[in-house]
Amino acid sequence: MRFSILLLKFLSKTLSIFPKRILYIFSDILYFILYYIIRYRRNIVFKNLKNSFPEKSNKEQMLIAKRYYKHLADLFTENFALLSMSKNKSLSFITFNNLNLLESYYKKNKNLIVITGHYNNWEFLTLTPLFTDYKIISVYKTLSNKAFDELTYKMRSRHGALPVPMKKSIKTVIDYKNKNIPFILFLVADQRPLKKDARYWTKFLNQDTPIFLGAEKIAKKLNTAVLYVQVDKISRGKYESNYIELCNNPASTEQYEITEKHTRILESIIRNKPEYWLWSHNRWKYTKE
């Protein structure tokens, strides 16, 4: 495993010093390998696209798939470089808009839950601690590959965020609340829950889909305001983030209202530009009984 980590670190260091134009030449090569040679999860991608967009022709689905693999190659390349990239170079990839919204909540001494999805390059949000006095707690799902898990932890913590495993997230935020440490809990909410944990199903991209209820449960338990952060791809190597208010008084909401709100926002974003969502994830591995 140590050899794998050293090899990945070497690759990261190498990519991080390249100018963007060279970085994306590497990405173009990676796209060709992923799509045409190893055909990375192509069956899953095409099945997901077919079920999500039955109104689109095979030609249209094929075009989305090819655009997706180009974006996926960019994602892999950017994130490997991000592991070792300097702060200033990292910031050249993303613009953080309407950060004054976070500041307004901070002045009110209000903790936040910020939800996003696997859309565009969400990993650049790990730079958020550079722009706020909030302590950033980033919830992550432990990876089975220990080398990748170790490097992912490093990438998400190097600018001041605290990555915590999903099962420890509630304990962590309660501890911060009890210590009066202002926090933002970042959640990527479109992952597939374990089958035994699939308590809530809704229609998402034309399919019955189980949704994590963690964001809503924590928000109601701690009376925490909820925002959604949307990451848009302006051009290759240039993203921007925008915060959207979902709820500032969770106790007054109906059951599943918060969950439906962030699910519908993500669905709308995906339908607008579908190539930037993580289609190679087996999101619909099991069906509603």
C-alpha positions as CSV (number, residue, x, y, z in Angstrom):
1,M,0.0,0.0,0.0
2,R,2.8,2.4,0.8
3,F,4.2,2.0,-2.7
4,S,0.8,2.9,-4.1
5,I,0.6,6.0,-2.0
6,L,4.1,7.1,-3.0
7,L,3.3,6.5,-6.7
8,L,0.1,8.6,-6.4
9,K,1.9,11.3,-4.5
10,F,4.6,11.5,-7.3
11,L,1.8,11.7,-9.9
12,S,0.1,14.5,-7.9
13,K,3.3,16.5,-7.5
14,T,4.1,16.2,-11.2
15,L,0.6,17.3,-12.3
16,S,0.4,20.1,-9.8
17,I,3.4,22.0,-11.3
18,F,2.0,21.8,-14.9
19,P,0.4,24.9,-16.3
20,K,-3.3,24.4,-17.1
21,R,-2.8,23.9,-20.9
22,I,-0.5,20.9,-20.2
23,L,-2.7,19.6,-17.4
24,Y,-5.6,19.3,-19.8
25,I,-3.5,17.6,-22.5
26,F,-2.9,14.9,-19.9
27,S,-6.7,14.9,-19.3
28,D,-7.4,14.5,-23.0
29,I,-5.2,11.4,-23.1
30,L,-6.9,10.1,-20.0
31,Y,-10.3,10.6,-21.7
32,F,-9.3,8.5,-24.6
33,I,-8.1,5.7,-22.3
34,L,-11.2,5.8,-20.1
35,Y,-13.7,5.9,-22.9
36,Y,-12.2,3.9,-25.7
37,I,-9.7,1.5,-24.2
38,I,-10.7,0.4,-20.7
39,R,-14.3,1.5,-21.3
40,Y,-14.6,2.6,-17.6
41,R,-18.1,1.7,-16.3
42,R,-19.7,2.4,-19.7
43,N,-22.5,-0.1,-19.0
44,I,-23.5,1.8,-15.9
45,V,-23.2,5.2,-17.5
46,F,-25.4,4.3,-20.5
47,K,-27.9,2.5,-18.3
48,N,-28.2,5.5,-16.0
49,L,-28.6,7.9,-18.9
50,K,-31.2,5.8,-20.7
51,N,-33.3,5.5,-17.5
52,S,-32.9,9.1,-16.6
53,F,-33.6,10.6,-20.0
54,P,-36.0,8.2,-21.9
55,E,-37.2,11.1,-23.9
56,K,-33.7,11.6,-25.5
57,S,-32.6,9.7,-28.5
58,N,-29.6,7.2,-28.4
59,K,-27.6,9.8,-30.3
60,E,-28.3,12.4,-27.6
61,Q,-27.5,10.0,-24.8
62,M,-24.2,9.1,-26.6
63,L,-23.3,12.8,-26.8
64,I,-23.9,13.3,-23.1
65,A,-21.9,10.2,-22.3
66,K,-18.9,11.4,-24.3
67,R,-19.0,14.8,-22.8
68,Y,-19.3,13.2,-19.4
69,Y,-16.2,11.1,-19.9
70,K,-14.3,14.3,-21.0
71,H,-15.4,15.9,-17.8
72,L,-14.6,12.8,-15.7
73,A,-11.0,12.9,-17.1
74,D,-10.8,16.6,-16.1
75,L,-12.1,15.6,-12.6
76,F,-9.5,12.9,-12.1
77,T,-6.7,15.1,-13.4
78,E,-7.7,18.2,-11.4
79,N,-8.1,16.3,-8.2
80,F,-4.8,14.5,-8.4
81,A,-3.1,17.8,-9.0
82,L,-5.2,19.4,-6.2
83,L,-3.5,17.0,-3.7
84,S,-0.2,18.9,-4.1
85,M,-1.2,22.2,-5.7
86,S,-0.3,25.5,-4.1
87,K,-3.0,27.6,-2.5
88,N,-2.8,30.3,-5.1
89,K,-2.9,28.0,-8.1
90,S,-5.8,26.1,-6.5
91,L,-7.7,29.3,-6.1
92,S,-7.2,30.1,-9.9
93,F,-9.7,27.2,-10.6
94,I,-12.6,28.5,-8.6
95,T,-14.4,31.7,-7.7
96,F,-16.5,31.8,-4.6
97,N,-19.6,34.0,-5.0
98,N,-22.0,35.4,-2.4
99,L,-19.8,34.5,0.5
100,N,-21.5,37.4,2.3
101,L,-24.4,35.0,2.9
102,L,-22.1,32.9,5.1
103,E,-20.9,36.0,6.9
104,S,-24.5,37.1,7.6
105,Y,-25.2,33.8,9.4
106,Y,-21.9,34.0,11.2
107,K,-22.8,37.4,12.6
108,K,-26.1,35.9,13.9
109,N,-24.1,33.1,15.6
110,K,-26.0,30.6,13.4
111,N,-24.4,27.2,12.5
112,L,-25.0,25.9,9.0
113,I,-25.4,22.8,7.0
114,V,-24.3,23.2,3.4
115,I,-25.5,20.5,0.9
116,T,-24.1,19.8,-2.5
117,G,-24.0,16.9,-5.0
118,H,-21.4,15.1,-7.1
119,Y,-21.7,17.8,-9.7
120,N,-18.8,19.5,-11.5
121,N,-15.7,19.5,-9.3
122,W,-17.1,19.7,-5.7
123,E,-13.6,19.0,-4.3
124,F,-12.6,22.7,-4.9
125,L,-15.1,23.5,-2.1
126,T,-12.3,22.3,0.2
127,L,-10.9,25.8,-0.2
128,T,-13.8,27.3,1.7
129,P,-12.0,27.6,5.0
130,L,-9.8,30.2,3.5
131,F,-12.8,32.5,3.2
132,T,-14.7,32.1,6.5
133,D,-14.3,32.1,10.3
134,Y,-16.5,29.0,10.5
135,K,-14.9,25.7,11.2
136,I,-15.6,23.5,8.2
137,I,-16.6,19.9,9.0
138,S,-16.6,17.8,5.8
139,V,-18.5,14.5,5.9
140,Y,-17.1,11.8,3.8
141,K,-17.6,8.1,3.0
142,T,-14.6,6.0,3.9
143,L,-13.1,4.5,0.7
144,S,-12.3,0.7,0.6
145,N,-9.0,1.5,-1.1
146,K,-6.8,2.6,1.8
147,A,-4.3,4.5,-0.4
148,F,-7.0,6.6,-2.1
149,D,-8.7,7.1,1.3
150,E,-5.6,8.5,2.9
151,L,-4.9,10.8,-0.1
152,T,-8.5,12.0,-0.2
153,Y,-8.4,12.8,3.5
154,K,-5.2,14.8,2.9
155,M,-6.7,16.7,0.0
156,R,-9.9,17.6,2.0
157,S,-8.0,18.7,5.1
158,R,-5.0,20.6,3.8
159,H,-6.7,24.0,3.8
160,G,-8.2,23.7,7.2
161,A,-11.4,21.6,6.9
162,L,-12.0,18.7,9.2
163,P,-13.0,15.6,7.3
164,V,-15.1,13.2,9.4
165,P,-16.6,9.8,8.5
166,M,-20.3,9.7,8.0
167,K,-21.0,7.7,11.2
168,K,-19.2,10.2,13.4
169,S,-20.8,13.4,11.9
170,I,-23.6,13.8,14.4
171,K,-21.3,13.3,17.4
172,T,-18.8,15.8,15.9
173,V,-21.3,18.6,15.3
174,I,-22.9,18.2,18.7
175,D,-19.5,18.4,20.3
176,Y,-18.8,21.7,18.4
177,K,-22.2,23.1,19.3
178,N,-21.6,22.3,23.0
179,K,-18.2,24.0,22.8
180,N,-19.8,27.1,21.1
181,I,-17.5,26.7,18.0
182,P,-19.3,28.0,14.9
183,F,-19.4,25.4,12.3
184,I,-20.5,24.6,8.7
185,L,-21.3,20.9,8.1
186,F,-20.7,20.1,4.4
187,L,-22.6,17.1,3.1
188,V,-22.6,15.6,-0.4
189,A,-26.1,14.3,-0.3
190,D,-26.6,12.4,-3.5
191,Q,-24.8,9.2,-2.5
192,R,-26.6,5.9,-2.4
193,P,-27.5,4.9,1.2
194,L,-27.1,1.3,2.3
195,K,-30.3,-0.7,1.5
196,K,-31.1,-1.2,5.1
197,D,-30.8,2.6,5.6
198,A,-33.1,3.5,2.7
199,R,-35.9,5.1,4.7
200,Y,-37.1,7.6,2.2
201,W,-37.7,7.2,-1.6
202,T,-38.6,9.9,-4.1
203,K,-38.7,10.3,-7.9
204,F,-35.3,11.6,-9.0
205,L,-34.3,11.7,-12.7
206,N,-37.3,9.6,-13.6
207,Q,-36.5,6.8,-11.2
208,D,-37.5,5.7,-7.7
209,T,-34.4,6.8,-5.6
210,P,-33.5,6.4,-2.0
211,I,-32.2,9.7,-0.4
212,F,-30.1,10.2,2.7
213,L,-32.1,12.0,5.4
214,G,-29.0,13.0,7.4
215,A,-29.0,16.7,6.5
216,E,-32.7,17.1,7.5
217,K,-32.3,15.1,10.7
218,I,-29.3,17.1,11.9
219,A,-30.8,20.4,10.9
220,K,-33.9,19.7,12.9
221,K,-32.0,18.3,15.9
222,L,-29.7,21.3,16.2
223,N,-31.9,24.0,14.6
224,T,-29.3,24.6,12.0
225,A,-29.9,26.7,8.9
226,V,-29.5,24.8,5.6
227,L,-28.0,26.1,2.3
228,Y,-27.2,24.4,-1.0
229,V,-24.0,25.3,-2.8
230,Q,-24.0,25.0,-6.6
231,V,-20.7,24.5,-8.4
232,D,-20.9,25.6,-12.1
233,K,-18.3,25.0,-14.8
234,I,-17.7,28.3,-16.6
235,S,-14.9,27.0,-18.8
236,R,-12.3,24.3,-18.7
237,G,-10.4,24.8,-15.5
238,K,-12.7,27.5,-14.2
239,Y,-15.5,26.9,-11.7
240,E,-17.7,29.1,-9.6
241,S,-19.8,28.4,-6.5
242,N,-23.1,30.0,-5.5
243,Y,-25.0,29.5,-2.2
244,I,-28.8,29.1,-2.2
245,E,-30.8,29.4,1.0
246,L,-33.0,26.4,1.6
247,C,-34.2,26.9,5.2
248,N,-33.3,29.0,8.2
249,N,-35.9,27.5,10.6
250,P,-35.9,23.7,10.2
251,A,-38.2,23.2,13.1
252,S,-41.0,24.8,11.2
253,T,-40.7,22.6,8.1
254,E,-42.7,19.5,7.2
255,Q,-41.2,16.0,7.3
256,Y,-39.0,15.5,4.2
257,E,-39.4,19.1,3.1
258,I,-35.7,19.9,3.3
259,T,-34.8,16.7,1.7
260,E,-37.1,17.4,-1.2
261,K,-35.8,20.9,-1.6
262,H,-32.2,19.9,-2.0
263,T,-33.1,16.9,-4.2
264,R,-35.1,19.1,-6.6
265,I,-32.4,21.7,-6.9
266,L,-29.8,19.1,-7.8
267,E,-32.2,17.5,-10.3
268,S,-32.8,20.8,-12.0
269,I,-29.1,21.5,-12.2
270,I,-28.4,18.0,-13.7
271,R,-31.2,18.4,-16.3
272,N,-29.8,21.7,-17.4
273,K,-26.2,20.3,-18.0
274,P,-26.3,16.6,-17.5
275,E,-22.7,15.9,-18.5
276,Y,-21.3,17.3,-15.3
277,W,-22.9,14.8,-12.9
278,L,-21.3,11.5,-11.7
279,W,-23.0,9.1,-14.1
280,S,-20.5,6.3,-13.5
281,H,-21.7,5.9,-9.9
282,N,-24.1,3.0,-9.6
283,R,-26.7,5.3,-8.0
284,W,-29.6,2.9,-8.7
285,K,-28.0,-0.3,-7.6
286,Y,-31.2,-1.6,-6.0
287,T,-34.8,-0.8,-6.6
288,K,-37.7,0.1,-4.3
289,E,-39.5,-3.0,-3.0
